[in-house]
Amino acid sequence: MVDTEDHATQHRLALEALIRAEIKAAGGQLRFDRFMELALYAPGLGYYVAGTTKLGAAGDFVTAPEISPLFGRCLAVACREVLTALEAHPMHSRNTSTSTSTSTSTSTSTSTKNRKAKAGIGNGSLNRAAISSQSAELQASGTAPSSGADLLELGAGTGALAAELLASLAEQGPLPERYLILEPSPDLAERQRQTLSARVPALLERCHWLDRLPAQFDGIVIANEVLDAMPVNRFQIGNEGQIQEVCVGIDRDRDRDSNGDGDGERFIDRLSESASPALIQAVLALQSAGLATQPGYRSEINLRLAPWTQALGTMLGTGLILVIDYGYPRAERYLPERDQGTLMCHSRHQAHADPYRDIGLQDLTAHVDFTALAEAGRHAGLDLVGYTTQANFLIGCGIDALIAEAAATDPMAMLELTAGAKQLLLPSLMGERFQVLGLSKGLDELTLSGFSVRDLSARL
Ligand SMILES: C[S@@+](CC[C@H](N)C(=O)[O-])C[C@H]1O[C@@H](n2cnc3c(N)ncnc32)[C@H](O)[C@@H]1O
């Protein structure tokens, strides 16, 4: 225990030293997005890239795929709808020429057509009974029915969602041709490989880890709790109504002087009167909608969201991007009473708002502005398929039926599944705090069951 704590302290001090050096080199302060980028992703030291447990009961926080397999099974319903639509789409053959930069790459030799013939699937009309009876055999041989389109998961955490999606799609088809994962954390990528090897060994050959987005992609992109981990910029409205940028500076700390921790220095907020032009423009846009106007109002803006969405839109030929995260439509995210913003830190299942505590050992997050995501999607040439709460989405995907189906074969599973469903669905837990937004390209007729219960797009 002492060794572990010593190791954690060394890790924190090394990352703090790196950030302090960058602040000093920059003349005394850093914009918050750069601080957050270093705290989370500095090579070898950032929270996500160093070897701490992070996700799960033994880590700092749990995500929906960790809470219950029902989350992945519901998303498999949505994936099935898209993969089936793509099968019928004339452009889906383009996928075979998709160019990727993979760090792990094995390819299947059986052609998609052959697999479909073997599994008895034609034109997206699934014979569920036939497929179920074949699934064990097919999964064991690694040649389950395949759709010809790919699935790309951004930031796959422990690999729990990937494993559940692949297992579900192997059972009822169609499988994605390849399951691509873009994961900036080498540590998490290794955990994902272990999870997939243990859970779906016969499907491992379909899994490929990327070090950047593919140039072209047809299929489904899933990002669960990725946007909240993207570095944000912070702003404050000054007494005269001016827009200030909340940067990170250094101050002397007598406590730290006396115990020799951190070279006697600590990180502090430093208000800059010269906010970046991009931040000023974004805050002015909020203010033109009557938001974030009162002196002292402080919040965050994710300036990286639009370029990220643009990159996905450029990459996507035909398919769907599904983003799930905690957040609000803009008018709610920047409510006057939310005047201290949404920046939160997660460590050992405790949440607090001090980003300068336990640097490198805690997650930093900010709520997503889903209106900004929908707007960025439109600018990137993407269509809004739907927007709703996680609870509505999972109910629309048939979470009740999935519980009943699982309980029919294993009554003992019922209790655990019901407890997991409560966490995923209850408004006070994840049901309403988490939202789902779908963006598509080239699939004009696409409707997803997940958005059928209550589409809240009008609130964006
Ligand atoms: C809060 S975790 C969520 C993990 C997983 N999706 C889940 O739901 O359990 C955030 C994940 O996003 C990854 N990540 C952060 N920025 C990313 C980016 N720009 N592209 C892809 N993944 C990213 C992190 O490394 C981590 O795996």
The ligand as an SDF file (V2000), in Angstrom:
LIG
                    3D

 27 29  0  0  0  0  0  0  0  0999 V2000
  -14.3850    8.2110  -19.7210 C   0  0  0  0  0  0  0  0  0  0  0  0
  -13.4990    7.1000  -20.7010 S   0  0  0  0  0  0  0  0  0  0  0  0
  -14.8310    6.2020  -21.4660 C   0  0  0  0  0  0  0  0  0  0  0  0
  -14.4030    4.8380  -21.9060 C   0  0  0  0  0  0  0  0  0  0  0  0
  -15.4760    3.9850  -22.5940 C   0  0  0  0  0  0  0  0  0  0  0  0
  -16.0030    4.6120  -23.7700 N   0  0  0  0  0  0  0  0  0  0  0  0
  -16.5860    3.6240  -21.6460 C   0  0  0  0  0  0  0  0  0  0  0  0
  -17.6960    4.0760  -21.8360 O   0  0  0  0  0  0  0  0  0  0  0  0
  -16.3310    2.8620  -20.7070 O   0  0  0  0  0  0  0  0  0  0  0  0
  -12.8900    8.1280  -22.0070 C   0  0  0  0  0  0  0  0  0  0  0  0
  -12.1630    7.3570  -23.0940 C   0  0  0  0  0  0  0  0  0  0  0  0
  -11.9520    8.2230  -24.2200 O   0  0  0  0  0  0  0  0  0  0  0  0
  -10.6150    8.0930  -24.6540 C   0  0  0  0  0  0  0  0  0  0  0  0
  -10.3450    9.3220  -25.4310 N   0  0  0  0  0  0  0  0  0  0  0  0
  -10.1010   10.5610  -24.9980 C   0  0  0  0  0  0  0  0  0  0  0  0
   -9.9680   11.4220  -26.0160 N   0  0  0  0  0  0  0  0  0  0  0  0
  -10.1530   10.7110  -27.1450 C   0  0  0  0  0  0  0  0  0  0  0  0
  -10.1530   11.0230  -28.5350 C   0  0  0  0  0  0  0  0  0  0  0  0
   -9.9260   12.2740  -28.9730 N   0  0  0  0  0  0  0  0  0  0  0  0
  -10.3910   10.0390  -29.4210 N   0  0  0  0  0  0  0  0  0  0  0  0
  -10.6410    8.7780  -28.9960 C   0  0  0  0  0  0  0  0  0  0  0  0
  -10.6500    8.4270  -27.6960 N   0  0  0  0  0  0  0  0  0  0  0  0
  -10.4240    9.3740  -26.7850 C   0  0  0  0  0  0  0  0  0  0  0  0
   -9.8750    7.8400  -23.3600 C   0  0  0  0  0  0  0  0  0  0  0  0
   -8.5890    7.3330  -23.5460 O   0  0  0  0  0  0  0  0  0  0  0  0
  -10.8140    6.8240  -22.7110 C   0  0  0  0  0  0  0  0  0  0  0  0
  -10.6650    5.5350  -23.2430 O   0  0  0  0  0  0  0  0  0  0  0  0
  1  2  1  0
  2  3  1  0
  2 10  1  0
  3  4  1  0
  4  5  1  0
  5  6  1  0
  5  7  1  0
  7  8  2  0
  7  9  1  0
 10 11  1  0
 11 12  1  0
 11 26  1  0
 12 13  1  0
 13 14  1  0
 13 24  1  0
 14 15  1  0
 14 23  1  0
 15 16  2  0
 16 17  1  0
 17 18  1  0
 17 23  2  0
 18 19  1  0
 18 20  2  0
 20 21  1  0
 21 22  2  0
 22 23  1  0
 24 25  1  0
 24 26  1  0
 26 27  1  0
M  CHG  2   2   1   9  -1
M  END
$$$$
